[in-house]
Amino acid sequence: TRLWSSNDCDAGGSTSMRTLAPGQRLVFSVVWAGRTSQPGCSAQRVAVPAGTYQLMVKLGQLASKPASFRLLG
């Protein structure tokens, strides 16, 4: 079940276009308030309970393998 996406409540924030060489790394931070979201922020946002979840990252057509993480209560 999808709980949150950084794209859901984006109010037209800044974009960053970069060309990366093969193998080049890029690191950046994403802040999550621990609440659910829906595309366009159309639904009430509720706190996600403690538990084990999976994180996936997408960049264009590329998608990472899921990485597990534990959210503590």
C-alpha positions as CSV (number, residue, x, y, z in Angstrom):
1,T,0.0,0.0,0.0
2,R,1.3,3.4,-1.0
3,L,1.4,5.7,2.0
4,W,3.3,8.8,0.9
5,S,5.0,10.5,-2.0
6,S,7.2,13.6,-2.1
7,N,5.3,14.6,-5.3
8,D,1.8,14.6,-3.8
9,C,1.7,18.0,-2.1
10,D,4.3,19.8,-4.2
11,A,3.2,23.3,-4.6
12,G,5.3,24.0,-7.6
13,G,8.6,24.0,-5.8
14,S,11.9,24.3,-7.4
15,T,13.2,21.9,-10.0
16,S,16.8,20.8,-10.4
17,M,17.9,19.5,-13.8
18,R,21.3,17.8,-13.8
19,T,23.3,15.6,-16.1
20,L,25.1,12.9,-14.3
21,A,27.9,10.8,-15.6
22,P,27.6,7.0,-15.3
23,G,28.4,6.0,-11.7
24,Q,28.2,9.6,-10.5
25,R,26.5,10.0,-7.1
26,L,24.0,12.7,-6.1
27,V,22.9,13.1,-2.5
28,F,20.0,15.2,-1.3
29,S,17.5,15.2,1.7
30,V,13.8,14.8,1.8
31,V,11.8,15.8,4.9
32,W,8.8,13.7,5.7
33,A,6.3,14.7,8.4
34,G,5.3,11.1,9.1
35,R,1.8,11.5,7.6
36,T,0.1,9.9,4.6
37,S,-0.5,11.8,1.4
38,Q,-2.5,11.4,-1.8
39,P,-1.9,13.0,-5.3
40,G,-2.8,16.7,-5.1
41,C,-3.1,16.6,-1.3
42,S,-6.7,15.7,-1.9
43,A,-7.3,13.6,1.3
44,Q,-6.9,14.2,5.0
45,R,-3.3,13.4,6.1
46,V,-3.0,11.0,9.0
47,A,-0.1,9.9,11.1
48,V,1.6,6.7,9.9
49,P,1.8,4.2,12.9
50,A,5.0,2.7,14.1
51,G,6.1,-0.4,12.1
52,T,8.3,-1.7,9.3
53,Y,7.9,-0.1,5.9
54,Q,9.6,-0.1,2.5
55,L,11.0,2.9,0.7
56,M,11.3,3.1,-3.1
57,V,13.0,6.0,-5.0
58,K,12.0,6.9,-8.6
59,L,13.9,9.1,-11.0
60,G,12.3,9.4,-14.4
61,Q,11.7,5.8,-15.6
62,L,14.2,4.4,-13.1
63,A,13.1,2.9,-9.8
64,S,15.2,1.5,-6.9
65,K,14.7,-1.8,-5.3
66,P,12.7,-1.5,-2.0
67,A,14.7,-0.8,1.1
68,S,13.1,-1.6,4.5
69,F,13.1,0.8,7.4
70,R,11.5,0.9,10.8
71,L,9.4,3.8,12.0
72,L,9.5,4.0,15.8
73,G,6.5,5.2,17.8
